[in-house]
Amino acid sequence: MTPPPTRPLSSSLAPATPVRRRRVHYFSGFDPRGAGHYHRLFSQQGERPQPGGGSITTGARQRIGELFHRWTVDWRPAPAAPAASPDDAAVRTEHVFMSWDDIIRRHWSRQPLALLREFVAVQVAMMRDVGLRRVHALHPTALLTALLPLLWLVATLLVGGFVIAAMSALPLTALGDTGLVAVATGVGLALSGMLISLGAQAGLFWLMRIYHFILCMGRGQVAGMDERVQEWVEHVIERQSADPVDEVVLAGHSVGTLVMVEAVDQLLRDPRWQALQAGRRTAMLTLGQCYPCLALLPGAESFRHALLRLSRHPDLVWLDVTARIDPMCFFSTAPLAGTELAEQAGPLPRRRAASFFQMYDPLHWAAIRRDKLQAHFLYLMTPDRPGNFDLFAMLYGPRRFEQQLVETRRR
């Protein structure tokens, strides 16, 4: 089945048309910390020297109703560079945080038995419904990441059991058999507890919660998610109707790339949004995506068809950024890869492999490589050096989203 033709990049606007006012709707990953955390993160990163030039000032966070937060981001050209072109003028961006951390917290299990049940459910689904070979064929690192909680648990049990058995066999007659077993058990349990604590610090429990949430999404078991998607769509339309800006960008990171799919799909089909866009294409940016985690689940049929429509949509410009160092993403993998709809998919998204290793000083990069959890958040950071991806230039700078894709392709 041949996908419909899509308009070439930059066909809907003059290539050099700058933007003065922009609105970014941001969908965070599976993170219960909410808008306050991300406002601080973006503010701190904006204060760093921008490798692409210019400076960024982030305003105070304001709440909009129950579900949304906003803050302004002002981009200004470097003082040493006098304005020589329209692109050098200041830009104001309204950054809107699309809240769903209340839903996340409802799925953030804390009790050990609940976590164990979720862990078992995920492992069973991975082996029975998805298939390890299937995931390995798409991206071996993603399979290893998915198996890490299981491997860590098995290793913890083996180490603890070995210590108990080894100490129980020691010829410490002064303690007696019962005392020796008690001491050995205590040491083994203490060591196992230390390993569990290290696993938690490494983000393994976070991974377990993420995979279980995705499993719930695939089974339609996330209460309130459909209603939240509709509220997101209404907010995007209402904000642009009440306060039109030059450009609207829908951006998501990690699991946020999953929950935003239905919202973008509904938005593009809404006649009100089509009228507001007046022929302009909608911009979509996805960072560190894990689409196959959900798309491969048998019950995620609605999600797969939404992805299919987005991949073929002529009025969407979609950039998908992943990085080889990020163990939690499906690096450079098409969203529908491995599914029955893969051959029907259109040309979107445009995929870009972020060369983060070229954007950081050697010592800084060495520290990043030791912290794989931090590597998953590199997309949201200001790098040390210019490279082939700069989130802050893309979301807050003077060049339109579509124009930046054209310029990158020409390099």
Beta strands, then each sheet from edge to edge (+ up, - down):
strand 1: 21-27
strand 2: 55-58
strand 3: 62-64
strand 4: 68-76
strand 5: 91-98
strand 6: 247-253
strand 7: 282-287
strand 8: 316-322
strand 9: 350-353
sheet 1: 2+ 4- 5+ 1+ 6+ 7+ 8+ 9+
sheet 2: 2+ 4- 3+
end
